Amino acid sequence: MVPLVASRAVPMSRDDLPGVPDPELLDPRRPGARGAYERFADSIDREALDWLFDRAMQRPIQPEGYVESRTRFFGPSGAPSPAPHRGASAAEVLRIFRERVAPMTFNAQHPGAFSYFTPPPLAMSVGGEVLAQWLQQGVDVWHAGPVGAFVEEEVTRWLRDLVGLPDGWAVLTSGGVMANLMALTVARERHLGALLDRPPRGAALDGARVYASDQTHFSVARGLDVLGFPEGSLHVVPSDDRYRLQTEAVADAIAADRAAGLMPFAISAVAGSTNTGSVDDVVGLAALARREQVWMHVDAAYGGAARLSARDAARVPGLDLADSVTIDPHKWFFQAYDIGALVVRRREDLHTTFHRSPEYYASSTPEDAPLNWYEYSIEGTRRFRALKLWMSWQHLGTEGLGGLIEHNVDLAAYLASVVDAADDFDLACAPELSVVCFRHLPIRSDGWPVDRLNVYENALQRALEVDGTAWVSVTTLRGNTYLRAGIVNYLATRSEVDALVSALRRLSEGVLEDLYRG
């Protein structure tokens, strides 16, 4: 018998939970907990619906600017407060939400919200998100979320079919930035490594080149930085007069780089740019990629959803020719944040790039070979993102989702026609999808220098923001500031477009007065 060794007294572990407000919400096994949970859920639903049917319908965004908003949220100090030491009741927490959070939101459900790419989420998507958080499925190793793994496998199959790569593979991500980073990682590991015939690390990356247009998303350049590529690895090729990347220009760039002793290894095309919704010559670029033996990536984070529409699918051709495709359901699939996806032609490309086998993820039945999603992603534990898209697609079907896409495309065409026909507006280019960039040209602005007109457009956008009739962002195209309407709002109609145009004209006079005084 082994003698007991004297040691410090070990405190007894407690069987009861600590005293907190609303203890019945801490332990569903407590008597009466079911009723308490139901009352809590009712109060949450009531707060959400009060916000939706009241505040969200009043205006697209609060009128305060950034500095004023900080003071409103944080108080006079303008800085975050310390964490609370003692808890508050659920009712008190919801009161704080009502006073500090609800009044300061961007309201995507407002029919005049023509945002970056923030659509009003479908009710079924919100419901799926709520259920996903209660189910708490960790989508990394199969045992942490068995059904989560299966739902993701099914919904990513639907995405593969949509893109035109049914025999490939796909994985959900936090959004397009993560998907683009992962696509570049796969291209580096699987394609550049083969071209170099050595690990693509350190000095081996010198001279490697990726080709993209001046309209490509910032995440491509950021991704190359993160992956260790030196400055200059991204060869930016000028887009044409409609902001599209053309094949001939890329072919010339590749030829010049090869002549200089550099190593082209990837093309990153855009199918629906953030700036204008432009679509690159994906079909021609894919043919060039095959000839030059370079990786073909398409960032279709926004535009890929057009494939949901039988009528508009041809607006984004050639996705099936790519090695990898980014697609972002929280943009034009009308999903609650966050959910993106990366689709690849070959499943083994993802698995070989990201697979690791830590001992703590070992299975007691390895012969079953479960699907462990962490082997296909940079991310380890991921939220159960798939459920909301899976439920939304079940609810509306491809036909229903496609109908919402068509509504947005038609509304963008209507806005473009209105401003193009008006003497006091300037349309940047005809929309290929549902983004419309335009300028208002005020009275007596003929002969204004570019800088003065740019100041006016920025001031007009801010005046519209304060006014609350509608909301558009601003962007810069070839040195000129444009108002940008990203129409991914299925609640908007021609009435909201007409109201937007009328508001800009109405607000112009006050903006001009302020500029002349300044």
C-alpha positions as CSV (number, residue, x, y, z in Angstrom):
1,M,0.0,0.0,0.0
2,V,1.4,3.4,-1.0
3,P,1.4,5.8,2.0
4,L,-0.4,9.1,1.6
5,V,2.0,12.0,1.3
6,A,1.1,15.0,3.5
7,S,0.3,18.1,1.4
8,R,-1.6,21.3,1.5
9,A,-5.3,21.0,2.0
10,V,-7.1,21.0,-1.3
11,P,-10.2,23.1,-1.3
12,M,-13.4,21.2,-2.0
13,S,-14.8,21.8,-5.5
14,R,-18.3,23.2,-5.4
15,D,-21.3,21.4,-6.9
16,D,-23.5,24.5,-7.0
17,L,-23.0,27.3,-9.6
18,P,-22.0,30.8,-8.4
19,G,-24.7,33.3,-7.4
20,V,-25.6,35.3,-10.5
21,P,-28.6,37.3,-11.8
22,D,-31.2,35.1,-13.5
23,P,-29.6,31.7,-12.3
24,E,-32.3,29.8,-14.2
25,L,-30.6,31.0,-17.4
26,L,-27.3,29.4,-16.3
27,D,-28.6,25.9,-15.9
28,P,-31.4,24.4,-18.0
29,R,-31.7,21.6,-15.5
30,R,-33.1,23.9,-12.8
31,P,-36.8,23.6,-12.0
32,G,-38.7,26.1,-14.0
33,A,-35.8,26.7,-16.4
34,R,-37.8,26.0,-19.5
35,G,-40.2,28.8,-18.8
36,A,-37.4,31.2,-18.0
37,Y,-35.7,30.3,-21.2
38,E,-38.9,30.9,-23.2
39,R,-39.4,34.3,-21.5
40,F,-35.9,35.2,-22.3
41,A,-36.2,34.1,-25.9
42,D,-39.4,36.1,-26.2
43,S,-37.7,39.2,-24.8
44,I,-34.8,38.8,-27.3
45,D,-37.3,38.4,-30.2
46,R,-39.2,41.5,-29.0
47,E,-36.1,43.6,-28.9
48,A,-35.1,42.4,-32.4
49,L,-38.5,43.0,-33.9
50,D,-38.9,46.4,-32.2
51,W,-35.6,47.4,-33.8
52,L,-36.6,46.0,-37.2
53,F,-40.1,47.5,-37.5
54,D,-39.2,50.8,-35.9
55,R,-35.6,52.0,-36.0
56,A,-34.5,50.1,-39.0
57,M,-37.3,51.6,-41.1
58,Q,-36.6,55.2,-40.0
59,R,-33.3,55.8,-41.9
60,P,-30.4,53.8,-43.2
61,I,-27.8,55.1,-40.6
62,Q,-27.7,57.4,-37.7
63,P,-26.9,61.1,-38.6
64,E,-23.9,61.4,-36.2
65,G,-20.4,61.2,-37.7
66,Y,-17.6,59.1,-36.2
67,V,-16.5,61.5,-33.4
68,E,-20.0,62.2,-32.3
69,S,-20.9,58.5,-32.4
70,R,-18.0,57.6,-30.1
71,T,-19.2,60.2,-27.5
72,R,-22.7,58.9,-27.8
73,F,-21.7,55.3,-27.2
74,F,-18.8,55.6,-24.8
75,G,-19.9,58.8,-23.0
76,P,-17.9,62.1,-22.5
77,S,-14.6,60.2,-22.2
78,G,-15.0,58.8,-25.6
79,A,-13.2,55.6,-24.4
80,P,-14.4,52.1,-23.4
81,S,-15.2,51.5,-19.8
82,P,-13.8,48.7,-17.7
83,A,-15.5,45.4,-17.6
84,P,-18.4,45.1,-15.1
85,H,-17.4,43.5,-11.9
86,R,-21.0,42.4,-10.9
87,G,-23.5,41.1,-13.4
88,A,-26.9,42.6,-14.2
89,S,-30.3,41.0,-14.8
90,A,-31.2,40.0,-18.3
91,A,-33.8,42.8,-18.4
92,E,-31.2,45.4,-17.4
93,V,-28.8,44.1,-20.1
94,L,-31.5,44.4,-22.7
95,R,-32.2,47.9,-21.5
96,I,-28.6,48.8,-22.1
97,F,-28.8,47.3,-25.5
98,R,-31.9,49.3,-26.3
99,E,-30.2,52.6,-25.2
100,R,-26.6,52.1,-26.4
101,V,-26.7,49.7,-29.4
102,A,-30.0,49.8,-31.1
103,P,-30.0,53.5,-32.0
104,M,-26.5,53.3,-33.6
105,T,-26.8,50.6,-36.3
106,F,-26.4,50.6,-40.0
107,N,-29.9,49.5,-41.1
108,A,-29.5,47.2,-44.1
109,Q,-33.3,46.6,-44.0
110,H,-34.1,50.2,-44.8
111,P,-35.2,50.2,-48.4
112,G,-33.0,53.2,-49.2
113,A,-29.8,51.5,-48.0
114,F,-27.6,51.1,-51.0
115,S,-24.5,50.0,-49.1
116,Y,-21.1,48.5,-49.8
117,F,-22.3,44.9,-50.0
118,T,-24.5,44.6,-46.9
119,P,-27.8,43.2,-47.8
120,P,-30.8,42.8,-45.6
121,P,-30.5,39.2,-44.3
122,L,-33.3,36.8,-45.1
123,A,-35.5,36.0,-42.1
124,M,-34.6,32.3,-42.6
125,S,-30.9,33.1,-42.5
126,V,-31.3,34.9,-39.2
127,G,-33.3,32.0,-37.9
128,G,-30.6,29.6,-39.0
129,E,-28.0,31.7,-37.3
130,V,-29.9,31.7,-34.0
131,L,-30.3,27.9,-34.2
132,A,-26.6,27.4,-35.1
133,Q,-25.5,29.4,-32.0
134,W,-27.8,27.3,-29.7
135,L,-26.5,24.0,-31.3
136,Q,-22.9,25.1,-30.7
137,Q,-21.4,22.8,-33.3
138,G,-17.6,23.3,-33.7
139,V,-16.9,22.7,-37.3
140,D,-13.3,21.5,-37.1
141,V,-12.9,17.9,-36.0
142,W,-15.9,15.8,-36.8
143,H,-16.7,14.8,-33.2
144,A,-17.0,18.4,-32.1
145,G,-19.9,19.0,-34.5
146,P,-21.0,15.9,-36.4
147,V,-24.1,17.3,-38.1
148,G,-22.3,20.6,-38.7
149,A,-19.8,18.8,-40.8
150,F,-22.5,17.1,-42.9
151,V,-24.5,20.3,-43.4
152,E,-21.4,22.1,-44.6
153,E,-20.5,19.2,-46.9
154,E,-24.0,19.5,-48.5
155,V,-24.2,23.3,-48.8
156,T,-20.7,23.5,-50.3
157,R,-21.7,20.9,-52.8
158,W,-24.5,23.3,-53.8
159,L,-21.9,26.1,-54.2
160,R,-19.7,23.8,-56.3
161,D,-22.6,23.0,-58.6
162,L,-23.4,26.7,-58.8
163,V,-19.8,27.7,-59.8
164,G,-19.6,24.7,-62.2
165,L,-17.0,22.6,-60.4
166,P,-19.2,19.7,-59.1
167,D,-16.2,17.4,-58.8
168,G,-14.1,19.8,-56.9
169,W,-14.3,20.8,-53.2
170,A,-15.2,23.8,-51.2
171,V,-14.9,25.1,-47.6
172,L,-16.7,27.9,-45.8
173,T,-14.8,30.9,-44.6
174,S,-15.4,34.1,-42.6
175,G,-15.6,36.0,-45.9
176,G,-13.9,36.9,-49.1
177,V,-10.7,38.2,-47.5
178,M,-10.1,34.8,-45.9
179,A,-11.1,32.9,-49.0
180,N,-8.7,34.9,-51.2
181,L,-5.9,34.4,-48.7
182,M,-6.5,30.7,-48.7
183,A,-6.7,30.6,-52.5
184,L,-3.3,32.3,-52.7
185,T,-1.9,29.9,-50.1
186,V,-3.0,26.9,-52.2
187,A,-1.6,28.5,-55.4
188,R,1.7,29.0,-53.7
189,E,1.9,25.5,-52.2
190,R,0.5,23.5,-55.0
191,H,1.5,25.4,-58.2
192,L,4.4,27.7,-57.4
193,G,6.1,24.9,-55.5
194,A,5.8,22.6,-58.5
195,L,7.2,25.3,-60.8
196,L,10.1,25.9,-58.5
197,D,10.6,22.2,-57.6
198,R,11.5,23.3,-54.1
199,P,9.5,24.7,-51.1
200,P,8.1,28.1,-51.9
201,R,9.6,29.9,-49.0
202,G,11.9,32.8,-48.3
203,A,14.2,33.8,-51.2
204,A,12.4,31.2,-53.4
205,L,9.5,33.7,-53.6
206,D,11.7,36.4,-55.2
207,G,10.6,37.0,-58.8
208,A,7.2,35.3,-58.5
209,R,4.4,37.3,-60.0
210,V,0.6,37.4,-59.7
211,Y,-1.4,39.4,-62.2
212,A,-4.5,41.4,-61.2
213,S,-6.2,44.6,-62.3
214,D,-6.3,48.0,-60.7
215,Q,-9.8,47.1,-59.5
216,T,-8.9,43.9,-57.6
217,H,-9.8,43.6,-54.0
218,F,-7.2,44.8,-51.4
219,S,-7.2,41.3,-49.9
220,V,-5.1,40.0,-52.8
221,A,-2.2,42.3,-52.1
222,R,-2.6,41.8,-48.4
223,G,-2.6,38.0,-48.9
224,L,0.6,38.1,-50.8
225,D,2.1,40.2,-47.9
226,V,0.9,37.7,-45.3
227,L,2.3,34.8,-47.3
228,G,5.8,36.3,-47.4
229,F,6.0,37.5,-51.0
230,P,8.3,40.5,-51.5
231,E,7.1,43.9,-52.6
232,G,6.4,44.0,-56.3
233,S,5.1,40.4,-56.5
234,L,1.6,41.7,-57.5
235,H,1.8,42.9,-61.0
236,V,-1.1,45.4,-61.3
237,V,-2.4,45.6,-64.9
238,P,-4.6,48.6,-65.9
239,S,-8.2,47.9,-66.5
240,D,-10.1,49.1,-69.6
241,D,-12.5,52.0,-69.8
242,R,-15.2,49.9,-68.2
243,Y,-12.8,48.8,-65.4
244,R,-12.4,45.3,-66.7
245,L,-9.1,43.3,-66.9
246,Q,-8.6,42.2,-70.5
247,T,-6.6,39.2,-71.6
248,E,-4.3,40.9,-74.1
249,A,-3.0,43.3,-71.4
250,V,-2.2,40.4,-69.1
251,A,-0.5,38.4,-71.9
252,D,1.8,41.4,-72.6
253,A,2.6,41.7,-68.9
254,I,3.4,38.0,-68.6
255,A,5.6,38.1,-71.7
256,A,7.5,41.1,-70.4
257,D,8.1,39.5,-67.0
258,R,9.3,36.3,-68.5
259,A,11.7,38.2,-70.7
260,A,13.0,39.9,-67.5
261,G,13.7,36.5,-65.9
262,L,10.6,36.6,-63.5
263,M,8.2,33.7,-62.8
264,P,4.5,34.3,-63.5
265,F,2.5,31.8,-61.4
266,A,-1.0,33.1,-61.0
267,I,-3.8,35.3,-62.4
268,S,-6.4,36.7,-60.0
269,A,-9.4,37.9,-62.0
270,V,-12.6,39.6,-60.6
271,A,-16.1,38.7,-61.4
272,G,-17.9,41.6,-59.8
273,S,-15.5,44.2,-58.5
274,T,-16.2,46.2,-55.3
275,N,-15.8,49.5,-57.0
276,T,-18.1,49.2,-60.0
277,G,-19.3,45.6,-60.2
278,S,-17.1,45.1,-63.3
279,V,-16.4,41.6,-64.6
280,D,-13.0,40.7,-66.0
281,D,-12.5,38.7,-69.2
282,V,-12.6,35.5,-67.2
283,V,-12.9,33.1,-70.2
284,G,-10.0,34.7,-72.0
285,L,-7.9,34.9,-68.9
286,A,-8.5,31.3,-68.1
287,A,-7.4,30.3,-71.6
288,L,-4.3,32.4,-71.1
289,A,-3.6,30.8,-67.8
290,R,-3.7,27.3,-69.4
291,R,-1.3,28.4,-72.1
292,E,1.1,30.0,-69.7
293,Q,0.7,27.2,-67.1
294,V,-0.2,29.6,-64.3
295,W,-2.9,29.2,-61.6
296,M,-6.3,30.8,-62.3
297,H,-8.1,32.3,-59.4
298,V,-11.4,34.2,-59.7
299,D,-12.7,36.5,-57.0
300,A,-16.4,36.2,-57.5
301,A,-17.2,37.1,-53.9
302,Y,-20.0,39.4,-55.0
303,G,-20.7,38.5,-58.6
304,G,-20.7,34.8,-58.3
305,A,-24.3,34.9,-56.9
306,A,-25.5,36.0,-60.4
307,R,-25.2,32.3,-61.3
308,L,-28.4,31.8,-59.1
309,S,-30.4,33.5,-61.9
310,A,-31.0,31.6,-65.1
311,R,-31.4,34.9,-66.8
312,D,-28.3,36.6,-65.5
313,A,-25.8,33.7,-65.0
314,A,-24.1,34.6,-68.3
315,R,-23.0,37.9,-66.8
316,V,-20.3,36.0,-64.9
317,P,-19.0,33.4,-67.3
318,G,-16.1,31.1,-67.0
319,L,-16.0,30.3,-63.3
320,D,-15.9,26.6,-64.2
321,L,-12.6,27.2,-65.9
322,A,-10.8,28.4,-62.7
323,D,-8.5,26.5,-60.3
324,S,-10.1,28.4,-57.4
325,V,-13.1,30.7,-56.9
326,T,-14.0,32.9,-54.0
327,I,-17.8,33.3,-53.4
328,D,-19.4,35.2,-50.5
329,P,-22.9,34.3,-49.5
330,H,-23.1,37.1,-47.0
331,K,-23.0,39.5,-49.9
332,W,-25.5,38.6,-52.7
333,F,-27.1,35.5,-51.2
334,F,-28.6,37.8,-48.6
335,Q,-27.1,36.0,-45.6
336,A,-26.5,37.2,-42.1
337,Y,-22.8,37.8,-41.3
338,D,-20.5,36.0,-41.6
339,I,-20.2,33.4,-44.4
340,G,-17.8,33.2,-47.3
341,A,-16.5,30.2,-49.3
342,L,-13.6,29.0,-51.3
343,V,-14.2,26.6,-54.2
344,V,-11.3,24.6,-55.7
345,R,-11.1,22.4,-58.7
346,R,-9.2,19.6,-56.9
347,R,-10.0,18.5,-53.4
348,E,-6.5,17.3,-52.7
349,D,-5.2,20.9,-53.3
350,L,-6.9,22.1,-50.2
351,H,-6.2,19.0,-48.1
352,T,-2.5,18.9,-49.0
353,T,-2.1,22.6,-48.3
354,F,-3.7,22.7,-44.9
355,H,-3.8,19.1,-43.5
356,R,-2.1,18.6,-40.1
357,S,-2.6,15.7,-37.7
358,P,-2.3,16.9,-34.0
359,E,-2.5,14.1,-31.5
360,Y,-5.4,15.7,-29.6
361,Y,-7.5,15.3,-32.8
362,A,-7.0,11.6,-33.0
363,S,-10.1,9.4,-33.5
364,S,-10.7,6.2,-31.5
365,T,-12.0,4.7,-34.7
366,P,-9.6,5.8,-37.4
367,E,-10.9,3.2,-39.7
368,D,-14.0,5.4,-40.1
369,A,-11.9,8.2,-41.5
370,P,-14.3,11.1,-40.5
371,L,-14.5,14.4,-42.4
372,N,-12.5,16.8,-40.3
373,W,-12.9,20.3,-41.8
374,Y,-9.9,21.8,-40.1
375,E,-7.8,19.8,-42.6
376,Y,-9.2,22.0,-45.4
377,S,-8.8,25.5,-44.0
378,I,-6.4,28.0,-42.3
379,E,-9.0,28.2,-39.6
380,G,-9.4,25.5,-36.9
381,T,-12.6,25.8,-34.9
382,R,-15.2,27.5,-37.1
383,R,-18.8,28.5,-36.4
384,F,-21.7,26.5,-37.8
385,R,-21.9,28.9,-40.7
386,A,-23.5,26.5,-43.1
387,L,-26.8,26.1,-41.4
388,K,-28.2,29.6,-42.3
389,L,-27.4,29.2,-45.9
390,W,-28.6,25.6,-46.0
391,M,-31.9,26.7,-44.5
392,S,-32.3,29.8,-46.7
393,W,-31.6,27.7,-49.9
394,Q,-34.1,25.1,-48.7
395,H,-36.6,27.9,-48.1
396,L,-36.4,29.9,-51.4
397,G,-34.6,27.5,-53.7
398,T,-32.3,28.6,-56.4
399,E,-35.2,30.0,-58.3
400,G,-36.3,32.2,-55.5
401,L,-32.8,33.5,-54.7
402,G,-32.2,34.1,-58.4
403,G,-35.4,36.2,-58.5
404,L,-34.0,38.5,-55.8
405,I,-30.8,38.8,-57.9
406,E,-32.8,39.8,-60.9
407,H,-34.7,42.4,-58.9
408,N,-31.5,44.0,-57.9
409,V,-30.0,43.9,-61.4
410,D,-33.1,45.5,-62.8
411,L,-33.1,48.2,-60.2
412,A,-29.5,49.1,-60.9
413,A,-30.3,49.3,-64.6
414,Y,-33.1,51.7,-63.7
415,L,-30.9,53.9,-61.6
416,A,-28.3,54.0,-64.3
417,S,-30.9,55.0,-66.9
418,V,-32.2,57.8,-64.8
419,V,-28.8,59.4,-64.1
420,D,-27.6,58.8,-67.6
421,A,-30.6,60.6,-69.1
422,A,-30.2,63.6,-66.7
423,D,-28.1,66.7,-67.6
424,D,-27.1,67.1,-63.9
425,F,-25.7,63.6,-63.4
426,D,-22.7,61.8,-64.8
427,L,-22.7,57.9,-65.0
428,A,-19.2,56.3,-64.6
429,C,-20.1,53.3,-66.7
430,A,-23.1,51.1,-67.5
431,P,-23.5,48.5,-64.6
432,E,-22.6,44.9,-65.4
433,L,-24.3,43.7,-62.3
434,S,-25.9,45.9,-59.5
435,V,-23.3,48.5,-58.7
436,V,-23.9,52.0,-60.1
437,C,-21.3,54.7,-59.8
438,F,-22.3,58.3,-60.7
439,R,-21.7,61.9,-59.9
440,H,-24.0,64.8,-59.4
441,L,-23.0,67.9,-61.4
442,P,-24.3,71.0,-59.7
443,I,-25.4,74.2,-61.3
444,R,-22.5,76.4,-62.4
445,S,-20.0,73.6,-61.9
446,D,-18.7,73.7,-65.5
447,G,-15.0,74.4,-65.4
448,W,-14.6,73.3,-61.8
449,P,-11.2,71.6,-61.2
450,V,-11.3,67.9,-60.3
451,D,-10.4,68.5,-56.7
452,R,-13.4,70.9,-56.2
453,L,-15.9,68.5,-57.7
454,N,-14.4,65.7,-55.6
455,V,-15.0,67.8,-52.4
456,Y,-18.5,68.5,-53.5
457,E,-19.3,64.8,-54.1
458,N,-18.0,63.9,-50.6
459,A,-20.0,66.7,-49.0
460,L,-23.1,65.6,-50.9
461,Q,-22.8,62.1,-49.7
462,R,-22.5,63.3,-46.1
463,A,-25.5,65.5,-46.5
464,L,-27.5,62.5,-47.7
465,E,-26.3,60.6,-44.7
466,V,-27.5,63.3,-42.4
467,D,-30.8,63.7,-44.3
468,G,-31.6,59.9,-44.0
469,T,-33.6,59.5,-47.2
470,A,-31.1,57.0,-48.5
471,W,-27.5,56.0,-48.2
472,V,-24.7,55.5,-50.8
473,S,-21.0,55.4,-50.3
474,V,-18.2,57.1,-52.2
475,T,-15.4,55.7,-54.2
476,T,-12.5,57.0,-56.4
477,L,-12.3,56.1,-60.1
478,R,-9.2,57.3,-62.0
479,G,-8.8,60.2,-59.6
480,N,-12.5,61.3,-59.6
481,T,-14.9,60.9,-56.6
482,Y,-18.1,59.1,-57.5
483,L,-21.2,58.3,-55.5
484,R,-21.6,54.5,-55.3
485,A,-24.9,52.7,-55.0
486,G,-24.3,49.0,-54.3
487,I,-27.8,47.6,-54.9
488,V,-28.0,44.3,-53.0
489,N,-31.2,45.4,-51.2
490,Y,-34.1,43.2,-52.2
491,L,-36.5,45.5,-50.2
492,A,-35.7,48.5,-52.5
493,T,-38.0,49.6,-55.3
494,R,-38.0,52.2,-58.0
495,S,-39.6,54.6,-55.5
496,E,-36.5,54.5,-53.3
497,V,-34.3,55.1,-56.4
498,D,-36.4,58.1,-57.4
499,A,-36.2,59.4,-53.8
500,L,-32.5,59.0,-53.8
501,V,-32.1,61.1,-57.0
502,S,-34.6,63.7,-55.7
503,A,-32.8,64.0,-52.4
504,L,-29.4,64.6,-54.0
505,R,-30.9,67.4,-56.1
506,R,-32.6,68.9,-53.1
507,L,-29.5,68.7,-50.9
508,S,-27.2,70.1,-53.5
509,E,-28.2,73.8,-52.8
510,G,-27.2,73.6,-49.2
511,V,-24.0,71.8,-50.0
512,L,-23.1,74.5,-52.5
513,E,-23.8,77.2,-50.0
514,D,-21.4,75.6,-47.5
515,L,-18.7,75.2,-50.2
516,Y,-19.0,78.9,-51.3
517,R,-18.8,80.0,-47.7
518,G,-15.8,77.9,-47.1
